[in-house]
Each structure stands twice: as C-alpha cells, then as structure tokens.
Amino acid sequence: MARYILFMKPNISSEAYGEGPSADAAERMGAFNQELQDAGVLLALDGLAPPSEGARVRFSGGTPTVTDGPFAEAKELIGGYWIIQAKDKAEAIEWARRVPDVQGDEFEIEVRRIYDMEDFAEDVQEAATLREGEPPAQPLER
C-alpha cells in the first residue's frame, strides 16, 4: 500500500472560491468522504481557506519574496486535499474519478504519490533522519 494525495483544483476565480460551498455541495462531498472512510482508505482530508488569506514565498537566488493572496490564476488554486492509502496509482485514480462535481463547472483532481523514507537512497535516509536523543528543530522566533 502507498499513500496518495488528491488535490482538488477548482476552476473558479479567487473571489468566488471564498464564497464557500452550497449546502447541497457539502452534503454530496460529505457522502464521498464517508465512502472513503467506510472503505478504510482515508488517512486525512481538509478544505483550504481562500487564497485571499494566503501568501506565496518564492525563492530566487536564495532570496525569498512574499506575495500575499489572492492570486490571479484560477488554475493555480488548490481548494482542498485528501490523503488516501491505495494499493497503486490506478486505485488512487479510481477514487479521484469518484469525486462528486460540486461546482457545476470544470475542475481537476491531481493525484500524486507521497514518498516514504524507504523510497530514498540510504545516504539520503540517514541525512534526513533525526538522531536519537537530539531534540527536534526549534520553531523560528518571531
């Protein structure tokens, strides 16, 4: 079994995204989410706040530049996600094909496998693993 993330990419403007779903859309999406839960494949899911509440940090030459939302390109929006466990990509795609159309318009579900540490070379695993007894990294001070 592998983990997959299904990104909901709505085809709507940033402003329309902030309006939220209708009761009917929420009910149909809730039924789909329950189906995932009942099948034992759902690991996590969340909807995301509108882009107007977000920011992007872009790096160029090691220098970060922050751009506050909203963002102009609707095709760049991610409205939410599901993390599921599936035996392979084909099964993850089958679940993505069952996402209900709650927008009445075009939308896209992007399916991506989530790497496990075992997917990386041994030296990468060693470099990425916390040493026993070492404290985790501390959060940045504000």
Order of alpha helices (4+ residues) and beta strands (2+ residues): beta-alpha-alpha-beta-beta-beta-beta-alpha-beta-alpha
